[in-house]
């Protein structure tokens, strides 16, 4: 960013936000639009036409020539089809038009997007519907209109539709609870999100020499670097000048798009970094996170980097997650998960806290499934990320209150006090009542929950619409109890006591990485679902189907379709990885190893002809040839395993075959190849190694 440019002058400059609308729209239209956005009234053609005209004029002034309905199909990426504003006239000229109808609805060809059987391939029609709760923005020469995406029959084909539905049901049930507790000031409750995004940067010249990074986003081969993250010197370390320049450009682009990029730093692993925004509604935060991921990848190439968003690009060092900081906020600005100074007598806080605790325990399988993908399978439980066991960290203060609730009622709250560091020039620091637990998958962190299991490449939509829905379900239970109560306070205490008694097993404040916790969790009856395939198959458990159907977030048909898509995605991902493994092993690694073996054989023959005993060379040759045999055998076994998996048609069975047969076979190929990498002449090895990729900037 130019040092002469003020941040306040560029922030949101490419966003058709409220400030722009108040300036460009008639007051009556703006007020009507706010009601539409709040869900009070429906969009009319008249309102849409005025909005479309104002958007078009604003976009043209900013150099835009096209518009697109920007949506999030089940591919996990975003999609866009660009149409120009031009409309030819009979006299051979053109006028620039953009109607309310074009703003509200688009019609992309839906035939090639995953549908999970919701539609057949020859039926191509799909619709995009403008999501007016997320701001329109300009990127390049195009006006981007955030949209939902549905089939011709109205079923959700995207990640946004269930998120919007879950926000509505959460608002509805939260409002019922607030009304039952006597709160009449609040008009709406919204879930908010602040997703921390981790990523790796690799020099582009190394990336382009590695088929695995180009096709799979992770290294399928690679012997460990002699130095990894054991010195713990990268985390929060000084930014490399080149990386800092990249981050500055990322921030500038994001700020122009209204994305409130706030925090940036080196992460734990070498070449790993993090960016985090300020909180906003889960819908807008999800859109902003998609923009963030796209911007990271685009700007990285401008700086001759490549941004890797895969959950585990490198073996032996930490992978990347996306920590979803989730909370509930009223339209009056009250955070319902803020405990205040005396949380033991903060009834609103206790009710909503306990609702989240019950929801997480009751629907633990569903929450685990929401973060299941092939990349995350490498990361969860690997002593770098939360295990696959769902548990909640509350900290000392709230755990004490939770235990008091189980005993009959909370009477006291532990206070944080102050930290005095024993140095006269340093001020005393206010001490929080609760420490942080970086090993917990679902941790309370002051006034929000941090869901740390989400994978770095994932859309935040899935985990958020699951969390919204399951919390709404428990709030509905609580509202049903309180609305028929004659003594709300007493009955609320009974509800809290029951939740604290029934769900104590889900609270764990210790080290989630320890083997002792795995044993303890088993004793408590908590599931440990390490496999992504196993996790995905739990989605169709009856209680999960029922909860989505009950709150009209996903129909049974839609849920079946999503499960099928996710299982197919698992298989497709592993199929690509296996194909790349075979190609690299056969065409690059094996020839290099044979060339080295030939070189050794020539050395042995040369020394023998000179009557010199080639003992060392012979041993090395025998060792290399033995490893080449291992590699060749592993390649044959992988070939067979992939062929077997590809023949299976049923998505669940195919995914399981890839998991149980192909993944171990890939590991055998890698083990042989990585051992050879540590033996073969470096000049002959065809791939950039971990040292170059992780440490050269």
C-alpha positions in Angstrom: 0.0 0.0 0.0 1.3 3.5 -0.9 2.5 5.2 2.3 0.7 8.3 1.2 -2.7 6.6 1.0 -4.8 6.6 4.2 -6.3 3.3 5.2 -9.5 5.2 6.0 -9.7 6.3 2.4 -9.3 2.8 0.9 -11.2 0.7 3.3 -14.4 -0.6 1.6 -13.8 1.5 -1.4 -14.9 -1.4 -3.7 -17.9 -2.3 -1.7 -21.5 -1.2 -2.3 -22.0 -0.9 1.5 -24.5 1.1 3.6 -22.5 4.3 3.4 -22.7 4.1 -0.4 -26.4 3.1 -0.4 -27.4 6.0 1.9 -25.6 8.4 -0.5 -27.1 6.9 -3.7 -30.5 5.6 -2.9 -33.7 7.5 -2.2 -34.3 7.5 1.6 -37.5 5.6 1.2 -35.8 2.9 -0.9 -32.9 2.6 1.5 -35.3 2.1 4.4 -37.3 -0.5 2.5 -34.1 -2.3 1.6 -33.0 -2.4 5.3 -36.3 -4.1 6.1 -35.7 -6.6 3.3 -32.3 -7.4 4.6 -33.6 -7.8 8.1 -36.3 -10.2 6.9 -39.2 -7.9 7.8 -40.5 -7.6 4.3 -40.0 -9.3 0.9 -38.0 -7.8 -1.9 -40.3 -6.1 -4.5 -39.5 -5.5 -8.2 -39.7 -1.7 -7.6 -37.0 -1.9 -4.8 -34.8 -4.2 -6.9 -35.0 -2.0 -10.0 -33.8 1.1 -8.0 -31.0 -0.9 -6.3 -29.9 -2.4 -9.6 -29.7 1.0 -11.3 -27.7 2.5 -8.4 -25.3 -0.5 -8.4 -24.8 -0.3 -12.1 -24.0 3.5 -12.0 -21.6 3.0 -9.1 -19.9 0.0 -10.7 -19.4 1.8 -14.0 -17.8 4.7 -12.2 -15.4 2.2 -10.7 -14.5 0.9 -14.1 -16.6 -2.3 -14.1 -17.9 -3.7 -17.4 -19.5 -7.0 -16.1 -21.5 -8.4 -13.3 -21.6 -11.9 -11.8 -23.7 -13.9 -9.4 -20.9 -15.2 -7.1 -21.9 -18.4 -5.4 -20.4 -21.3 -3.5 -21.3 -24.7 -5.0 -20.5 -28.0 -3.3 -17.0 -28.1 -5.0 -15.6 -26.2 -2.0 -14.7 -23.3 -4.1 -16.6 -20.3 -5.5 -18.1 -20.0 -8.9 -18.9 -17.1 -11.2 -20.3 -16.5 -14.7 -19.7 -12.9 -16.0 -22.2 -11.0 -18.1 -21.5 -7.5 -19.5 -23.8 -4.5 -18.9 -24.2 -3.9 -22.6 -27.5 -4.2 -24.5 -27.3 -3.7 -28.3 -29.8 -1.3 -29.9 -31.4 -1.6 -33.3 -29.2 1.1 -34.8 -26.0 -0.8 -34.1 -25.1 1.0 -30.9 -25.4 -0.2 -27.3 -26.8 1.0 -24.0 -25.8 -0.1 -20.6 -28.5 -1.8 -18.6 -28.9 -3.8 -15.4 -32.4 -4.6 -14.2 -33.8 -5.6 -10.9 -34.6 -9.0 -12.3 -31.0 -9.5 -13.4 -29.8 -8.5 -9.9 -32.2 -10.8 -8.1 -31.8 -14.0 -10.2 -29.1 -15.6 -12.4 -29.2 -18.8 -14.3 -25.9 -20.6 -14.6 -25.6 -24.0 -16.2 -25.7 -26.3 -13.2 -24.9 -29.6 -15.1 -21.3 -29.9 -14.0 -21.6 -29.0 -10.4 -21.9 -31.8 -7.8 -25.5 -32.5 -6.9 -25.4 -35.8 -5.1 -28.3 -37.1 -7.1 -30.5 -34.1 -6.6 -30.6 -33.7 -10.4 -29.5 -35.7 -13.4 -26.7 -34.5 -15.6 -28.8 -33.8 -18.6 -31.0 -31.3 -16.7 -28.8 -28.3 -16.6 -30.9 -25.5 -15.2 -29.9 -24.0 -11.9 -30.7 -20.6 -10.3 -28.6 -18.1 -8.3 -30.5 -15.8 -5.9 -29.0 -12.6 -4.6 -28.1 -12.8 -0.9 -28.8 -9.2 0.1 -27.4 -9.8 3.6 -23.8 -9.8 2.1 -22.5 -6.7 0.5 -22.0 -6.5 -3.3 -18.4 -5.6 -4.3 -16.2 -5.0 -7.3 -13.1 -7.1 -8.1 -11.2 -6.3 -11.2 -13.7 -5.2 -13.9 -16.7 -7.1 -12.4 -19.5 -6.4 -10.0 -19.8 -9.4 -7.7 -23.2 -10.2 -6.3 -23.1 -12.7 -3.4 -25.7 -15.4 -4.2 -27.3 -18.6 -3.1 -27.5 -21.5 -5.6 -30.3 -23.9 -6.0 -31.6 -26.5 -8.4 -34.6 -26.2 -10.8 -36.7 -27.8 -8.1 -35.5 -25.4 -5.4 -33.1 -27.7 -3.5 -29.8 -26.4 -2.2 -26.8 -27.1 -4.4 -24.5 -24.8 -2.4 -22.9 -24.0 0.9 -24.6 -20.7 1.5 -28.3 -21.7 1.4 -28.1 -24.0 4.5 -26.1 -21.4 6.3 -28.7 -18.7 5.7 -31.4 -21.1 6.8 -29.5 -22.0 10.0 -29.1 -18.3 10.8 -32.9 -17.9 10.6 -33.7 -20.8 12.8 -31.1 -19.8 15.4 -32.5 -16.3 15.5 -36.1 -17.7 15.9 -35.2 -20.1 18.8 -32.9 -17.6 20.5 -35.6 -15.0 20.4 -38.0 -17.4 22.0 -35.6 -18.0 24.9 -35.0 -14.3 25.4 -38.7 -13.5 25.4 -39.3 -16.3 27.9 -36.6 -14.9 30.2 -38.3 -11.5 30.0 -36.1 -9.7 27.6 -38.3 -7.5 25.3 -35.7 -5.1 24.0 -34.0 -7.5 21.5 -35.4 -7.8 18.0 -32.9 -10.4 16.6 -30.0 -12.6 17.4 -27.1 -13.3 15.0 -24.3 -15.7 15.1 -20.9 -14.1 14.5 -17.6 -15.5 13.3 -14.0 -14.5 13.2 -12.0 -17.2 11.3 -8.3 -17.4 11.7 -6.7 -18.6 8.4 -3.5 -20.5 8.4 -1.5 -21.1 5.2 2.0 -21.9 3.8 4.1 -19.9 1.3 6.4 -21.8 -1.1 8.7 -20.2 -3.6 7.0 -20.6 -7.0 10.1 -22.1 -8.7 10.0 -25.1 -6.3 6.2 -25.4 -6.7 6.4 -25.7 -10.5 8.9 -28.5 -10.2 6.6 -30.6 -8.1 3.6 -32.4 -9.6 2.2 -33.3 -6.2 2.0 -29.6 -5.1 0.5 -28.6 -8.4 -2.2 -31.3 -8.5 -2.8 -32.3 -4.9 -1.8 -29.2 -3.0 0.5 -31.2 -0.7 3.8 -33.1 -0.9 3.3 -36.8 -1.6 7.0 -37.3 -1.3 9.7 -35.7 0.8 12.3 -36.8 3.3 12.3 -34.7 6.5 14.5 -31.6 6.7 17.4 -31.9 9.2 15.7 -28.9 10.8 12.0 -28.5 11.2 10.1 -26.5 13.9 11.9 -28.0 16.9 13.7 -24.7 17.7 10.3 -23.0 18.0 11.8 -19.8 16.5 9.5 -19.3 13.6 6.3 -18.7 15.7 5.7 -14.9 16.0 9.2 -14.3 14.7 10.2 -11.3 12.7 8.6 -11.3 9.2 10.9 -11.9 6.3 11.0 -8.7 4.1 9.6 -10.6 1.1 6.8 -12.1 3.1 6.0 -8.8 4.7 5.7 -7.2 1.3 3.3 -10.0 0.3 1.2 -9.5 3.4 1.0 -5.7 2.8 -0.4 -6.3 -0.6 -2.9 -8.9 0.7 -4.1 -6.5 3.3 -4.5 -3.6 0.9 -6.6 -5.7 -1.5 -8.7 -7.1 1.4 -9.3 -3.7 2.9 -10.5 -2.4 -0.4 -13.1 -5.2 -0.4 -14.2 -4.4 3.1 -12.5 -7.5 4.6 -11.3 -6.4 8.0 -7.9 -8.1 8.0 -6.6 -7.4 11.5 -3.9 -9.8 12.6 -0.9 -11.4 10.7 2.1 -13.3 12.0 4.4 -16.2 11.5 2.9 -19.5 12.5 4.5 -22.5 14.2 5.9 -24.4 11.2 8.6 -22.9 8.9 7.0 -21.2 5.9 3.6 -21.1 7.7 1.6 -17.9 8.4 -1.7 -16.7 9.7 -4.2 -13.9 8.9 -7.2 -13.1 11.0 -10.1 -10.7 10.6 -12.4 -8.8 13.0 -15.7 -10.5 13.8 -18.8 -10.1 11.6 -21.9 -12.2 10.9 -21.3 -15.8 10.0 -22.7 -15.3 6.5 -20.5 -12.3 5.7 -17.5 -13.9 7.5 -17.9 -16.9 5.2 -17.9 -14.8 2.1 -15.0 -12.8 3.4 -13.0 -15.9 4.1 -13.5 -17.1 0.6 -12.3 -13.8 -0.6 -9.3 -14.0 1.7 -8.3 -17.5 0.4 -8.6 -16.3 -3.2 -6.6 -13.1 -2.5 -3.9 -15.0 -0.7 -3.4 -17.3 -3.7 -3.6 -14.5 -6.2 -1.2 -12.1 -4.5 1.2 -14.9 -3.7 1.9 -15.5 -7.3 2.5 -11.8 -7.9 5.3 -12.1 -5.4 6.6 -15.4 -6.9 5.2 -17.4 -4.1 2.5 -20.0 -4.1 0.0 -20.1 -1.2 -0.8 -23.6 0.0 -4.1 -23.9 1.8 -4.0 -27.7 2.2 -4.3 -29.0 5.8 -1.0 -30.9 5.6 1.3 -29.7 2.8 4.5 -31.1 4.5 5.0 -34.2 6.7 6.8 -33.8 9.9 5.8 -30.1 10.6 2.5 -28.7 11.7 -0.4 -28.5 9.3 -2.9 -25.7 8.9 -6.3 -25.1 10.4 -9.0 -22.5 10.4 -10.0 -21.6 13.9 -13.6 -20.6 13.9 -14.3 -18.1 16.7 -18.1 -18.2 17.0 -20.5 -16.3 19.2 -24.1 -14.9 19.5 -24.9 -11.2 19.4 -28.2 -9.3 19.7 -29.2 -6.4 17.5 -28.8 -4.2 20.6 -25.1 -5.1 20.7 -25.1 -7.6 23.6 -22.9 -10.7 23.2 -24.9 -13.5 24.7 -21.7 -15.5 25.5 -20.1 -12.7 27.4 -20.0 -13.8 31.1 -19.6 -10.4 32.6 -18.0 -9.8 35.9 -20.3 -12.2 37.8 -21.2 -15.0 35.4 -22.8 -17.1 38.2 -25.8 -14.8 38.4 -25.9 -13.8 34.7 -28.9 -15.9 33.7 -28.8 -15.1 30.0 -25.2 -16.1 29.7 -25.7 -19.3 31.6 -28.6 -20.4 29.5 -26.9 -19.8 26.2 -23.6 -21.3 27.5 -25.4 -24.5 28.6 -27.3 -24.6 25.4 -24.0 -24.7 23.4 -22.6 -27.4 25.8 -25.6 -29.6 25.4 -25.7 -29.1 21.6 -22.0 -30.0 21.2 -22.3 -33.2 23.3 -25.7 -34.3 21.8 -24.5 -33.8 18.3 -20.8 -34.5 18.6 -20.8 -36.8 15.6 -22.4 -34.2 13.4 -19.9 -31.5 14.5 -17.0 -33.9 13.9 -18.4 -34.7 10.4 -18.5 -31.0 9.6 -14.7 -30.9 9.5 -14.1 -34.2 7.8 -12.1 -34.0 4.6 -9.1 -35.8 3.2 -6.7 -33.1 4.2 -7.9 -32.8 7.8 -7.5 -36.5 8.2 -3.7 -35.9 8.2 -4.0 -33.2 10.8 -6.5 -34.0 13.5 -5.0 -35.9 16.4 -1.4 -35.5 15.2 -0.1 -33.6 18.2 -0.5 -30.3 16.4 -4.2 -30.0 16.2 -7.1 -31.1 18.4 -7.8 -34.8 18.4 -10.8 -36.3 16.7 -12.5 -36.5 20.1 -15.0 -33.7 20.6 -14.7 -32.0 24.0 -15.2 -28.5 25.4 -12.7 -26.4 27.4 -14.4 -24.0 29.8 -11.5 -23.0 32.1 -11.4 -22.9 35.8 -14.0 -20.2 36.4 -16.7 -21.5 34.2 -16.0 -25.2 35.1 -16.5 -24.2 38.8 -19.8 -22.5 37.9 -20.9 -25.5 35.8 -20.2 -27.8 38.7 -22.1 -25.5 41.0 -25.1 -25.7 38.6 -25.0 -29.5 38.7 -25.0 -29.3 42.5 -28.2 -27.1 42.5 -27.2 -23.6 41.6 -24.3 -21.2 41.1 -23.5 -18.9 44.0 -20.0 -17.5 43.3 -17.6 -16.6 40.5 -13.8 -16.9 40.7 -12.2 -13.6 39.9 -9.1 -13.1 37.8 -7.2 -10.4 39.8 -3.9 -8.9 38.6 -0.6 -10.2 37.5 2.4 -8.4 39.0 5.6 -9.1 37.3 8.0 -7.7 39.9 9.4 -5.0 37.8 8.7 -1.4 38.8 8.5 -0.1 35.2 6.0 -2.7 34.1 2.3 -2.0 35.0 0.2 -4.7 36.7 -1.8 -6.7 34.2 -5.4 -7.6 34.6 -5.6 -11.4 34.7 -8.3 -13.2 32.8 -10.5 -15.5 34.8 -9.8 -18.3 32.3 -6.6 -19.5 30.7 -6.6 -20.7 27.0 -6.3 -24.3 26.0 -4.7 -24.6 22.5 -5.2 -28.3 22.4 -9.0 -28.2 22.8 -11.2 -28.7 19.8 -13.9 -26.5 21.2 -12.7 -24.0 23.7 -14.4 -21.0 25.5 -12.1 -18.0 25.0 -13.6 -15.1 26.9 -16.8 -14.3 25.1 -16.9 -16.8 22.3 -16.2 -20.4 21.4 -13.2 -21.3 19.3 -13.8 -24.4 17.1 -10.3 -25.4 16.3 -10.9 -28.5 14.2 -11.9 -26.8 11.0 -9.5 -27.4 8.1 -7.6 -24.6 6.4 -9.0 -25.3 3.0 -12.6 -25.6 4.1 -15.4 -23.2 3.7 -16.6 -22.0 7.1 -20.2 -22.5 6.0 -20.4 -26.3 6.9 -19.1 -26.1 10.5 -21.2 -22.9 11.1 -24.5 -24.1 9.8 -24.1 -27.3 11.8 -23.3 -25.3 14.9 -26.1 -22.8 14.3 -28.6 -25.7 13.8 -27.7 -27.8 16.8 -27.6 -24.8 19.2 -31.0 -23.7 17.8 -32.3 -27.2 18.5 -31.3 -27.0 22.2 -32.6 -23.5 22.5 -35.9 -24.8 21.1 -36.0 -27.4 23.9 -35.3 -24.7 26.5 -37.9 -22.4 25.1 -40.5 -25.1 25.1 -39.8 -25.6 28.8 -39.7 -21.9 29.8 -42.7 -20.8 27.7 -45.1 -23.1 29.7 -43.5 -22.2 33.0 -45.2 -20.4 35.8 -41.9 -19.7 37.6 -39.4 -19.1 34.8 -36.4 -18.4 37.1 -36.9 -21.7 39.1 -37.5 -23.7 35.9 -34.5 -22.2 34.2 -32.4 -23.3 37.1 -33.8 -26.8 36.7 -32.9 -26.8 33.0 -29.3 -25.6 33.8 -28.9 -28.2 36.5 -30.0 -31.0 34.2 -27.7 -29.9 31.4 -24.8 -29.6 33.9 -25.5 -33.0 35.2 -26.1 -34.8 31.9 -23.2 -33.3 29.9 -20.4 -33.0 32.4 -18.6 -35.7 30.4 -17.9 -33.3 27.5 -16.0 -30.8 29.7 -12.2 -31.4 29.6 -9.7 -28.7 30.6 -6.5 -30.8 30.3 -4.1 -31.8 27.6 -6.1 -33.1 24.6 -2.9 -34.4 23.0 -2.1 -36.9 25.8 -2.7 -40.7 25.5 -4.4 -40.5 29.0 -7.1 -38.3 27.6 -7.9 -40.8 24.8 -8.3 -43.5 27.5 -10.4 -41.1 29.7 -12.6 -40.0 26.8 -13.3 -43.7 26.0 -14.4 -44.2 29.7 -16.7 -41.2 29.4 -18.3 -42.6 26.3 -17.0 -39.9 23.9 -16.4 -41.0 20.3 -13.0 -40.9 18.7 -13.7 -40.9 15.0 -10.2 -40.6 13.4 -11.3 -41.5 9.8 -12.9 -38.9 7.6 -14.9 -41.6 5.9 -16.3 -42.9 9.3 -17.1 -39.3 10.3 -19.0 -38.5 7.0 -21.1 -41.7 7.3 -22.4 -40.5 10.7 -24.2 -37.6 8.9 -27.1 -39.9 8.0 -27.7 -41.0 11.6 -31.4 -40.6 12.4 -31.0 -37.8 14.9 -28.9 -35.8 12.4 -31.5 -36.2 9.7 -34.2 -35.2 12.1 -32.5 -32.1 13.5 -31.9 -30.6 10.0 -35.4 -31.5 8.9 -37.0 -30.2 12.1 -35.4 -26.7 11.6 -35.8 -26.7 7.8 -32.1 -26.3 7.2 -31.7 -29.4 5.0 -34.3 -31.9 3.9 -33.5 -35.6 4.1 -33.0 -35.7 0.4 -30.6 -32.7 0.5 -28.7 -34.2 3.4 -28.3 -37.5 1.6 -27.0 -35.6 -1.5 -24.4 -33.7 0.6 -23.2 -36.9 2.2 -22.8 -38.5 -1.2 -20.9 -35.4 -2.5 -18.5 -35.4 0.4 -17.8 -39.1 0.1 -17.3 -38.7 -3.7 -14.9 -35.7 -3.0 -12.9 -37.9 -0.6 -12.5 -40.6 -3.3 -11.7 -38.1 -6.1 -9.1 -36.4 -3.9 -7.4 -39.7 -3.1 -7.7 -40.8 -6.7 -5.8 -37.6 -7.8 -3.2 -38.1 -5.1 -2.7 -41.7 -6.0 -2.4 -40.9 -9.7 0.2 -38.2 -9.0 2.1 -40.6 -6.7 2.3 -43.2 -9.4 3.3 -40.7 -12.1 6.0 -39.2 -10.0 7.3 -42.5 -8.7 7.4 -44.1 -12.2 8.5 -41.2 -14.3 10.8 -39.2 -12.0 11.9 -40.9 -8.8 12.4 -44.5 -10.2 14.5 -43.3 -13.2 16.6 -41.1 -10.9 17.3 -44.0 -8.6 18.2 -46.3 -11.5 20.5 -43.7 -12.8 22.2 -43.5 -9.4 22.4 -47.3 -9.3 24.0 -47.3 -12.7 26.5 -44.7 -11.6 27.4 -46.8 -8.6 27.7 -50.0 -10.8 30.1 -48.1 -13.1 32.2 -47.1 -10.1 32.3 -50.7 -8.8 33.3 -52.0 -12.3 35.9 -49.3 -12.7 37.5 -50.0 -9.3 37.4 -53.7 -9.9 39.2 -53.3 -13.2 41.9 -51.4 -11.4 42.3 -54.2 -8.9 40.9 -52.0 -6.1 38.3 -53.6 -3.7 35.1 -51.5 -4.0 33.7 -52.6 -0.6 31.9 -49.3 0.2 30.6 -48.9 -3.3 29.3 -52.4 -3.4 27.5 -52.1 -0.1 25.9 -48.8 -1.3 24.9 -50.4 -4.6 23.3 -53.4 -2.9 21.5 -51.0 -0.5 20.2 -48.8 -3.4 19.1 -51.8 -5.5 17.3 -53.3 -2.5 15.4 -50.0 -2.0 14.7 -49.8 -5.7 13.1 -53.2 -5.4 11.0 -52.0 -2.5 9.9 -49.0 -4.4 9.0 -51.0 -7.5 7.0 -53.5 -5.5 5.2 -50.7 -3.7 4.4 -49.0 -7.0 2.8 -52.3 -8.3 0.8 -52.7 -5.1 -0.5 -49.1 -5.4 -1.4 -49.6 -9.0 -3.6 -52.6 -8.1 -5.2 -50.8 -5.1 -6.1 -47.8 -7.2 -7.5 -50.1 -10.0 -9.7 -51.9 -7.4 -11.0 -48.6 -5.9 -11.8 -47.1 -9.2 -14.1 -50.1 -10.1 -16.4 -49.5 -7.1 -19.5 -47.5 -7.8 -21.1 -46.9 -4.5 -19.7 -43.7 -3.0 -19.4 -44.9 0.6 -17.8 -48.2 -0.4 -15.4 -46.5 -2.8 -14.3 -44.0 -0.2 -13.7 -46.8 2.3 -11.6 -48.7 -0.3 -9.5 -45.6 -0.9 -9.0 -45.1 2.8 -8.2 -48.8 3.7 -6.4 -49.9 0.6 -5.1 -46.9 -1.4 -3.8 -44.7 1.5 -1.6 -47.4 3.0 -0.3 -48.3 -0.5 0.6 -44.7 -1.1 2.4 -44.6 2.2 4.5 -47.6 1.2 5.6 -45.9 -2.0 6.4 -42.8 -0.1 8.4 -44.6 2.5 10.6 -46.3 -0.1 11.0 -43.1 -2.1 11.8 -40.9 0.9 14.5 -43.4 2.1 16.0 -43.3 -1.4 16.0 -39.5 -1.3 18.3 -39.7 1.7 20.6 -42.0 -0.3 20.6 -40.9 -3.9 23.0 -38.2 -5.1 21.4 -34.8 -4.6 22.2 -33.7 -8.1 20.3 -36.6 -9.5 17.2 -36.3 -7.3 14.4 -34.8 -9.5 12.4 -32.9 -6.8 13.1 -29.9 -4.7 13.5 -31.0 -1.1 11.9 -29.9 2.2 15.0 -27.8 3.1 14.5 -25.6 0.0 10.8 -25.4 0.2 10.5 -24.6 3.9 13.5 -22.4 4.4 14.4 -20.6 1.2 12.7 -17.2 0.9 
